[in-house]
Amino acid sequence: MKASRITNSLLISFAVVVIFIYGKNLILPFVVALIFWFLIKEIRDVLNKIRFVDEKIPNTVLNIIGFAAIFAIIGGVAKILTLNIQQLSSELPVYQNNITKITEAINTNFSIDIVSAVKEFLGEYEYANLLSVLFNSLTDLFGDAFLIIIYTLFLLLEEPFFSKKIKAIYVKQEDLKEVNQVLAQIDKSIGRYLSLKTLISLLTGFLSYFALLFIGIDAPLFWAFLIFLMNYIPAVGSLIATAFPTMFAMLQFGELMPGIWVLIVVGAIQLVVGNYIDPKLTGSSLNVSPLVVLIGLAFWGAIWGIIGMILSVPITVMMIVVFSEFPNTKGIAILLTKDGKILKNN
């Protein structure tokens, strides 16, 4: 009996993973829409704390304000990013020529034989492919944008009826209370994480933008946006966000020092924000095991790419909350936590 239950669980898990992989084009936009819905709810909750707004303005109007603000910002950023990518594309021959200068400088200063091999590899590499990947990613984002907007709108329209549907499904008061507690916990945990992480990523991107602008890096807004986006990815995101503009600075100037300055300045920003500001704001709201974060990062990244990496922590928190409410899965929830305490201080 126990072996049969384990087999069924494995088959269900396998089926879910297959659905996630092959249903990516439908499921992923919906998950992104859920993220936007949580952010809109956070904006609405913040506005409702203002006495005049809470008394005079209905939630429908606040939803419209939050929806318009988020998608207006996204649209503006997308337009600016397109211009930045076009600028990078026009300067591509200059960056390719600077590779020779960099490899010669490294070879002269360090006398490393491997430089010639690296130079040969880089010489054969088509840098247009890198920009092509960026353009394709942007095109995919625009292609899914309409579907994301539709999903978000319908989530906002359906929200007032969620409680009525739950009451109709769970007739018993005990069951209804338990389900409402789970939903409230998910709402609070995910909403708080997303809002705080967004503010922290904005701060990091904002400071990095001015640092890159001061150093003289081309398209600083593009790299600042990349830093903002990568900061959603736990553990390795900050490293990637620092490495890319550092390497680009060397390509742009054909020298090592600009890259070193970017590494020092942007790395210092990441260090201060990541080690001091971030833990103080989000440290008490999440209690997820670092090992689980890394495993989730690899798993969701393999299934959904960069977006999956960004969503890995919210999905893990949701799993902990849901699993903790049921006796059969509470042990799994405890294993996913850092110290065995399920979502403390919530």
Steps between C-alpha positions, in 0.01 A plus 500: 500500500780739597701408188194563285451844657866590437469385139186709449671804652799460268273461196301811596821698557635389162172595330504845664858564383411393145199736506721785621751435220261457208242747629759773553349736241167502686602445862795740520304812390234410757763470775645839399147642506461363854816688598360822357171434680685466831688825431177683413347375824804627690463843335130498591573405861757779531255756358224376731716589798438865408188605685344705219565227242357224721178694561435659162658291223368148424734205444403483132650845438812407699536184291486711183764736640732212595444321168564814296810593702665157466438455129584862417837455671559170319408655165733797555787279610450267200517795259818637659659154504431460128686825431788389724532165323503678163782721630698195607441340162634805314819497710560126451804533264678720756447242775632221277817696420562569868519128574841489332626782724376324813652162415834662408505692830429183698764307305760774557435544871445140601665294220217247506507258209129437525434855380569400141244224525250738654572754228443238232171398660380859532609580147281225361206589717225705334419780742190575299362177644506655847296798388276266303422313823416829670272604214329161498444516876351847464280380212377205709419738784298723267329192356388388846416852617147495359424164664648620831284815489186294431579258784565788740177677406292188552668428833403851615145455370465159667654606833174628661337162435781282641364502855147415381627204297703370794197524729296305245768229475567461875169484682643401838629793704813311611601421144421854387709649781795272419493586128473871571802477731705329228402759240567789739843356584589461133374850422699656786824308440515534122376859496752610763789320331422644155449856619817506713710323238378743235597800716843349574560420131391852403745648751784282367419582137463872576838525674667286232360722224669811640822308562511373139404843369786659694751242372379562144354160407286493185125440549513523883123465529514163327760369744314653796183320390696175466632552855146572623368184336786273609458603864175302509708186445632377837864411564644536148297795373722768652813330362356492148379859533854612588688283250316608184560880522857431619582297188319749279702791642818321389356446152389862471828664600743226397666528842489311827463795740144608405386144560679492834332827602158359407578184694601700809217755495209277391635218716507734801139601434398134479694423818345779706144452377516119498670451838357786706180647355342188349527277812360772726193543278429142387684293761203471736241438229652187346645188654610295199800266506792632288551149359135486397538843337792373289316181404187698413712743301647218291167317459282796397784643294524175304124503436425868441839667453579837658136571587490168684805603703332827593184317605678220687486656849131610483406151380701341784335724761158410361587130522607537865177679593274250324687187616511623860120505523453128433620220734619274215726768350601700807829307521592616149427861600732468801778359280468799267550751784832625632463410868187285514270788591231556240491862381580663830402858580212491256 
